[in-house]
Amino acid sequence: MRSERGFIFLSAVEMAGADRMAIETYGIDVLSLMENAGLRTAELAREMLGGAVGGKEVCCLVGRGNNGGDGLVAARHLHNWGARVRVVLGGAKETIRDTPGKQLAAAEKIGVETAGPDGDFGKEELLIDALLGYGSKGDPREPLATLITKANQSSAKTLAVDVPSGLDGTSGEPGNPCVEADATLTFGFPKVGFLNPKAMAHLGDLYLADISFPPNVYRFYSQETGIFQRGPVVRMW
């Protein structure tokens, strides 16, 4: 844990504790947190696309864990708002975990196009990176490594969900490869690894989003409450 710029930055272990406190102590279930995170992601994506998404091409790169679930919620909202959304999965459908699997099923039921890791992308106006979360360590494995490399080669803007895939949320050391985002939307607390100068080239513009953590969660980590008084997303740099 580290205090900088008026914010408390947490390690991956500490962040997991904050998530667990919200879920187990205050009864805010994982699906609720995921819905909030995905909605905030979709709203920032809309802003990055100029404020209107009708007909805009968006591709969501989705991993098998809860980070991928956040991306699937964002895909669903953007589809509902009129964007042309494709989801590229970072593995076979049967490898998607239970909670994000529910989000995948919902997205497919409303008509969001999905493809496996060999799916084509790169011509979209915006990529949403939801492959790996704050707890990932080391170099990304295949097929995620190839997806990250293709994302970095794309001319599309990239929005990273919580952390750029391949970036260690605690140390800030980028793996090989690591997403080079134009913007990162992180949830609840910023991650302490973001303060590593090596992380800056991968984060882009950094935003912090409210996903409905109660004030006591912030107080537990000595974060001032009320940081979202002016809105659910705060730009940090």
N, C-alpha and C positions, 0 to 999 in steps of 0.2 A: 504494500500500500504506500502511496506517495501522494503528497499534496502539491499541486502546481496550478497556477493560473486560476485559483479559486475552485478547482475541482479535485476530487479524490480519484486517483487512478488505481485500479485493482489488478492484482495478478489473476491468472486463470483460476487458481484454487480459491482465491477470495471471491471472484465473480461467481463461481459455482456455489459458494456459500450464500451469496446474496440471492441467487435464483432459488436455492433450496429454502431459504427463509421466507421468501415471498410465497412459495408453493405450500410448504409444510406448516408454517406458523400462521400465515394470514389467508390461506385457502384460495390463492389465486392460481388456478390450474394452468398447466402447460399450454393447453389449447388457447386460453385467454391471452397469455403472454405472447404466444406465437401470432395470434390474430392482430394484436396491437403492433408487434414488430413489423409484420408484413404490411399492415396498413400504412404505417409511417414510411416504410420503404417505397410503397407505391406513390405516396404523396410527394416524396422527394424526387422520385423518378419523373413524375409529371412536371415538377418544376424544372428539372434538367432538360426536359423535352420542350420547354417554352411555355408551359402552362396549359396546354391542351394536348390530349393524346390520341384523339380520333384519327384513325388510319396510320398512326405511327408504328414503326416496326421495332419490337422489343424482343430480346431473347433472354431468358432466365436460365442460368447454369446452376443446377440443383444437385446438391449432395444427398447422402442417405440419412443424415441426422437432422437435428432440430434447426440448424442453420438453413438446410434445404427446405424445411417446412416454412420458415419465414419467407423464403423466396417464392414458394408456391402460393402462399397467401397474397404476396405482392402481384404475382402473375394473374391470380383470379381477379383482384381489384382492377388492375389495368385492363384486363379483358372486358370487365363490366363497364369500364369507362370508354370503351371503343377502340382501344389499341389492338394492333395485330400482334398477338403474343405467341411465342413458341417457347417450350421448355425443353432443354437438353439435360437429360439425367446423367449423373456421374457414374452410373452403374445400372445393372439390370433392375427392373421394377421390384423383383422379389427381395432385393437387398435393402430397399427403403424401410426404415424403422417404422414402428406402429403409428406414432403420432404424425410424423410427416406423411406417412402413407395415407392417412385420412385426408390430408390436404391435397395430395395427388389425386385421390379418387374424386374429391369435390371439383378440382380444377378440370379434370377430364369430363365430368358430367355436364359442365356448362360449356364445353366445346374448346377448351384450351388444347392446342396441339402439343403432343409430347413425342420425344424421340430419345433413343439411347445415346450412349457417349460417342457414337460414330455419326451422330446427326450433324447436318451442315449448319453453320452459322458464320457470321462475320460481316454480313451486309446490312445488319440492323443499325438503327440510329442509336440504340442504347442496349448495353449488356448489363444484366444484373448478376453479380457474382455471389452465389449462395452455395458454394461448394464445401467449404471448410469453416469451422467455427473457431472460437477463441481458445479452445483446448488443444488444437492440433499442434504437433511438433515435427520437426525434421522436414526433409524434402517430400513434397507430395508424390504419391505413387501413381502409376498408370491405373486407369485412363485419365485421372484428374490432371496429371502433369501435362498431357497433350492438350486438354481443354484449356488449361491456364495459358499455355504457350500460344494457342490460337487466339485466345482473348487478347493477349498482349499485342498480337500482330494485327488485330482488327483496327479499323479506323473509327469504330463506334466509341462513344463515351462509355465508361464503365463505372457502375455504382456498386461498391462492395457492401455486403450485408454483414454488419457487426465488425468483421476484420477482413482485410484482403486475404484471399485464400493463399496459404503458404507462409503467412507471417505468424511468427510465434507471439501470441498475445502477452506473454510475460517478459520475454527477453527482448522482443522487437527485432530479432534476427530473421531476415527473409530467407526462406528456403529456395531451392532451385528446382522449378521456377516459382515465382511469386507474382500474384496479380499486381499490376500497376494501375491503380484505380484513379479516376478523376475525382471521385468523392467516396467517402466512407461514412456510413451511418451506423454508429455504434449504440448499444442499448443499455440503459440503466446507469452504468458507470463506464467511463473510458478505461481502456486497458493500459497497464503501466508500460508495456512494451512500446506503446505509441510515442513515448518520450525518447526512445532511442533514435539518434539522428539517421540511422540506416532505414528506419521505418518510414521516414517522411516522404521518400520518393514513391512509396507504394500506397500511402493513404490518400493523397490528394487533399481536397477540402474535407475537413473533419466535422461531423455533426453528431450531436448526442440527442437521443430520442427517449421520451417518456413512454414506458410500456406498462405503466400502472403499478410500479413498486410503491408500497405505502411509505409515508414519511419515516416511520421507525426503521425501515431498512436503510435509508440514507443516514439517519442518526447513528445507527450501529457502527457505520464506517466513518463517522465524523464529517459527513458531507452536509453542508448547509441545505436545509429543505427550501422549497420555493424556487428552485432553479428553473422550473418550467412555468412560472407565473405568467409569462408573456406568450406562451405557446408551447406545444408539445415537442418541438425540435429547437435545439440551441446550436448555433454554429460556434465551434471552438477555435478553429483557425482555417 
